[in-house]
């Protein structure tokens, strides 16, 4: 590949990655704006929820997301919201501000933080024509995904199996390759690397979100501190769940069509 072609591919990649991040960017802009300016007559968390709902509606209306993608995003919203309620009530982190739209200490907008990850994956999947080679048998993927999600709950009572689960991921997915198209050229990488890269950038985004007061960890209640590097492993595993959900649903729809 010559240098000119490389930079064209890079520009194309960055542009479409940016479009894939529209929903997360809207959330971060809303967090920043609501942190700097108090909206009269409405609490901050309620305002964020309204913006998230409106942004989701516009993305669907202008065909940036399909109906099937919206279903995936809603599913991940609910998965994230359940996890948030559980974690907040175990004092893993907190949402200290008041709002009408809080349930068991958790504002409803928090589910959109997880849904934005699913939105990005759906958008990137379509824009880069993703194809996964050597995806493991569905029962392996679903069982492993369920164990990862369950571990987020059970590690409060029993041993934290995250490192064993990560080792299992490398074993189950060691042959799995993700292919993506940039202009007319097909690139590929081991899917485990893509898990880590997305997890790392979500960790970076989490630092931005906590800086703007989206939520607070116990060590951030007095003054903001960088989120512990160990959280990257949590996001790594959460990304695995989200990609598994999208991949399994796409596999299901493909088999249904056939």
Beta strands, then each sheet from edge to edge (+ up, - down):
strand 1: 93-94
strand 2: 102-103
strand 3: 106-107
strand 4: 131-133
strand 5: 177-182
strand 6: 185-190
strand 7: 216-217
sheet 1: 1+ 7-
sheet 2: 2+ 3-
sheet 3: 4+ 5- 6+
end
